[in-house]
Amino acid sequence: MTTTTETSYSTVAPVRTLSITSLALGIASIVFGWTLVAPVAGLVVGILALKQEPLGKTYAVWGIVLNAVMLVGIAFVALLTLVGIGIGFAALPFAFN
């Protein structure tokens, strides 16, 4: 009399690849100062992750936030640079008096 017991240990981890990628790109953009390509890619990947991976929603939201903060920071620095250049050109006629 032989009995076979079948045990199934198929515990599959939930797929959160896009969510974690977005979070990693957000952290890396802030830490390493990556300015344009990585935050845009992280933002796009984070938005895709919200739609496709319901279990990775927290990671995706944090990735979106970090990438958006980096993009807003870039826009702020660019705006300040343009204002500074404009003030410099406006003051140029007075520099040679």
Secondary structure per residue as TSV (DSSP state, phi and psi in degrees):
chain	resnum	aa	ss	phi	psi
A	1	M	-	360.0	111.6
A	2	T	-	-116.6	136.5
A	3	T	-	-118.7	138.6
A	4	T	-	-111.7	128.7
A	5	T	-	-107.4	127.7
A	6	E	-	-103.3	117.9
A	7	T	-	-109.9	135.9
A	8	S	-	-115.0	114.2
A	9	Y	-	-109.8	42.2
A	10	S	-	-90.1	81.0
A	11	T	-	-98.8	105.0
A	12	V	-	-93.8	127.9
A	13	A	-	-69.8	143.6
A	14	P	-	-65.3	145.1
A	15	V	-	-81.7	118.7
A	16	R	-	-133.5	32.5
A	17	T	H	-62.5	-48.6
A	18	L	H	-65.8	-39.5
A	19	S	H	-64.0	-46.0
A	20	I	H	-69.0	-34.6
A	21	T	H	-63.6	-42.3
A	22	S	H	-63.1	-43.2
A	23	L	H	-64.9	-42.6
A	24	A	H	-64.7	-39.9
A	25	L	H	-66.7	-36.4
A	26	G	H	-65.5	-44.9
A	27	I	H	-66.3	-43.9
A	28	A	H	-65.7	-36.7
A	29	S	H	-64.8	-36.9
A	30	I	H	-76.1	-44.6
A	31	V	H	-68.5	-45.7
A	32	F	H	-93.4	-5.6
A	33	G	-	74.7	26.2
A	34	W	-	-68.4	129.0
A	35	T	-	-101.8	-37.1
A	36	L	S	-125.9	-53.1
A	37	V	H	-69.3	-47.0
A	38	A	H	-64.9	-44.8
A	39	P	H	-64.7	-36.7
A	40	V	H	-66.8	-44.4
A	41	A	H	-63.4	-42.4
A	42	G	H	-63.8	-36.9
A	43	L	H	-66.6	-44.5
A	44	V	H	-64.9	-44.3
A	45	V	H	-65.3	-37.7
A	46	G	H	-64.7	-40.6
A	47	I	H	-66.9	-40.1
A	48	L	H	-63.2	-38.3
A	49	A	H	-65.9	-35.8
A	50	L	H	-60.1	-36.3
A	51	K	H	-80.7	-32.2
A	52	Q	H	-102.7	-24.0
A	53	E	-	-124.8	90.1
A	54	P	G	-66.9	-26.4
A	55	L	G	-78.3	-16.9
A	56	G	G	-104.5	25.9
A	57	K	H	-61.2	-41.1
A	58	T	H	-63.7	-45.2
A	59	Y	H	-62.1	-42.2
A	60	A	H	-65.2	-42.5
A	61	V	H	-64.4	-44.1
A	62	W	H	-64.3	-38.3
A	63	G	H	-63.0	-42.7
A	64	I	H	-63.2	-43.6
A	65	V	H	-63.1	-48.7
A	66	L	H	-63.4	-42.4
A	67	N	H	-67.8	-37.9
A	68	A	H	-67.0	-38.8
A	69	V	H	-60.9	-42.3
A	70	M	H	-64.9	-42.2
A	71	L	H	-67.2	-37.8
A	72	V	H	-66.1	-39.5
A	73	G	H	-61.8	-40.6
A	74	I	H	-63.9	-44.0
A	75	A	H	-64.2	-38.4
A	76	F	H	-65.1	-44.2
A	77	V	H	-65.1	-40.9
A	78	A	H	-63.5	-41.0
A	79	L	H	-64.4	-44.1
A	80	L	H	-62.9	-37.7
A	81	T	H	-63.8	-45.3
A	82	L	H	-64.9	-39.2
A	83	V	H	-64.2	-42.9
A	84	G	H	-62.6	-41.6
A	85	I	H	-65.5	-40.4
A	86	G	H	-63.5	-41.7
A	87	I	H	-65.5	-38.9
A	88	G	H	-63.0	-43.4
A	89	F	H	-68.7	-34.9
A	90	A	H	-68.1	-32.1
A	91	A	H	-87.6	-6.0
A	92	L	G	-60.9	-40.6
A	93	P	G	-62.4	-26.7
A	94	F	G	-86.2	-7.1
A	95	A	T	-76.5	-22.5
A	96	F	T	-108.0	20.8
A	97	N	-	-92.4	360.0
